[in-house]
């Protein structure tokens, strides 16, 4: 985008010339990223055949297929969440009730939240547990994954339930989001009327299965030297 004028009229002419040149050299697909500062240019791009693709971090991406059968990268199809099963040495489970501003029942559940872009699952669940409860933990394994097509924001959902080892136990709940946070005996949690079958099942799995640990292959093909791939492998 830095090669184009920030003036909308000039941008329109420059883009038309660029599209002709790109077609002549055999390009099949073009995408442009518009920052908020260049939002006035979006109309010109739309008039020349660009369509919306996605918006992320303050930028709108638009695509133009120079060839009708060009294969373009789809928009991201899923968002990713994590929940942490934290059990201390007294066989107590770290549980929360979220704050809801409607009439939904606030059941006891695991602390957790969304995974940030560029964040590994293990780091995300440790961070989320810390933010909601102030309990420091260490990642142990992934217990299981729920894959659901809930159509929230037009996306499907991947939710990774993880087993964590507590390093501290003092609770300081995140008052803006959490109504209650307690260490609850596991047996009580498994019988509690205000615990969903979904969460009960995952606690039972965590107690009976080892799950998947994280591992790193430093020589993973196609990576730059500074990059790391986090792998999930069965516990030994």
N, C-alpha and C positions, 0 to 999 in steps of 0.2 A: 504493500500500500504506500510505502514511502516514495515509490517511483511516480505516483500520481499526484496531481494538483489537489489541494483541499477546496478549491472553488468548484461548486457543483457543475456549472456549465462547462468549464474546462475539463473537468474529470470525465464528463460524458463523452466528449470528443476523444480524449486520450484512451478511454476504455474501449470505444468502438474500434480504434486503430489497433489496439492490443489484441482484441478478439480476432480481427482479420489475420494478424501476424501469427497468432497462436494456432489458428486453423491451418494456415499455409504450411507450418512446420510439422503438422501432424499431431498436435496435442488433442486429447479427447475430452478432458475434464479440467475445469478451472474452479478454484474456490478463492474467495476473498474474505478477509476478516475486517469488520468495521468497528472501530472503537466508538465510544459515545461522542467523542470529539468530531468524528467523521460521519455522524448519523445523517447529516443532510445529503450525503452521497448515495444513500441506500435506494432512493427513488430512481436515480439514474441507472443503477445496476439492475433493478427490477424491470425497467423499461427495455433493457437489452438482453433479457432472457434469464437473469439470475433468479434463483428461488431460495427461500429460507432453508437453512439446514439445522442450526442450533444456536443457542445463546449460552455463553459460559464466561464467568469472570469479567463481565462488563463488555464482552465482544460478541457481535452478531456475525455468524459465518453464513455466507451465501454460496450456492453452487451453480455452475452453468455447464451443461453437457454440450460440448462442441460436436460430439457424435451422438446420435440418438440412442445407440446401444451401449454407451459408455457406462462402465460399472463404477459407481462412486461409493466411498465409505459411508455406511449408514450412521445415523445419529446413535449415541449410546442407548442401549436398550434396557439397561438395568441400573438401579441404584443399590448400594451395598450397605447393610447394617450389621452390627455386632452386639451380642449380649454376653455378659460375663457371669459364669457360675463360680462363685468364690466360697469355698468351704474352709472353715478354720479348724484348729486342732480339737475343738469341743464338738465337732460335727454340727456346726451352725452355718447356715447359708445367709449370705449378704443379700437382703431383699429390699425392694423399694416400692413405694406407691407414687405414681406420677400425679401431678396436678392437672386436672381437666377442668375446662371452663364451660362444660355443658353437663348433661345428665348421665354421661357414661359412668359405669362403676369403675372405681380405681382399684383393680386387683393388685395383689402382690406379684412382683415379677423380678427379673434380673435387671441390674443396671446395664446401660448400653446406649448405643446411638449410631450415627452415620460414620462411615469411613471417608476421610478426606481424600481428594485427588493426590496421588503420589505417596499415600500412607499405607504401610503394610498392615495386614489384619491384626497381627499380634500387638503392634504399637497402638492401633486404634482402640482395641478393647481395653488395654491397660489405661489409656488416656481417658476413655469415657467413664470407666469405673472411678478413676481418681476425680474427675470433674463433678460427678454426681454425688459421691460419698466421701471423698478425701481419704479413702483407703488405698494404700499403695499395694500393688500386686505384681506378680510375675507370671507371664504366660506359660501355660503347661501344654495344652493341646486343644484341637478343635473337636468338639463332641459331635456335631452334625450341622447340616445346612437345611434351611427351609427355602424352597424355591416357589414363589407365588406370583401370579399375574394379577396384581391388584389395580393396575391402571392408575396409580397415583402419579400425577404429572405426566401421564402417558407412558410410564415405564413399568417394567416388572421389577420384582424385588428378590434379592438374595440376602438372607439373614444367617450369619454364622454364629452359632452358640459355642462359646469357648470355655474351657476349664482354666481357672487361674488359681495361683497359690497366694494367699495373703501375706504380705510382709509387715503390715501394720493392721490394727483393728479399730482404732479410734475413728468414730464417724463424725463428719461434719457435712450435713446434706446441702445440696445446691438448692437454696430456698426458692429460686425463681422457677424451677421445674419440678422439684421433688417435694411431695407432701409429707412423706414418712420414710425412714430408712432404719432397719433393725437387723440384728443378727438373730435369725429364727432357726430353732432346731430343725434339722432336715426332716425328721419324722413328722413334725407339726406341719411343715410346708407341704409335704406330700398328702396330708389329710385335710388341709385347710379348705373351707368352702370358698374362700376368696382368692383361689389360685386356679388358673386355667389348666385344663388337661394338657394343653400344649407344653406349658412350662413344667408341669409334673413329669411328663414323659421325658423331657430333656434332662432333668435332674436324675431320673432313674438310669438313663443312658450314661450319664457322666459317672455314676457310681459303679456301673458294671462294665464299661468299655474303656480302653486306653485312649482311643481317638487318633488324631493326626497331629504330629509335631511339625514345627517349622525347621527347614534346613536350607542351606545356601550352597549352590554350585557356583563357585567362583569362575569356572571356565565355561559357563553356559554359553552356547553359540550365539553370535550376533550381538553381544553386549559390548558397550564401551567399557574401558577398564574401571571407571568409577561407578558403573551401574551394578545393581545387585538384584537377582531374582530370588524371591522367597518361595520355596517349595513346601508342599504339605505331604508328609510321608507317614506311614503307620508307626505308632510308637513301638520301640523295641522292647 
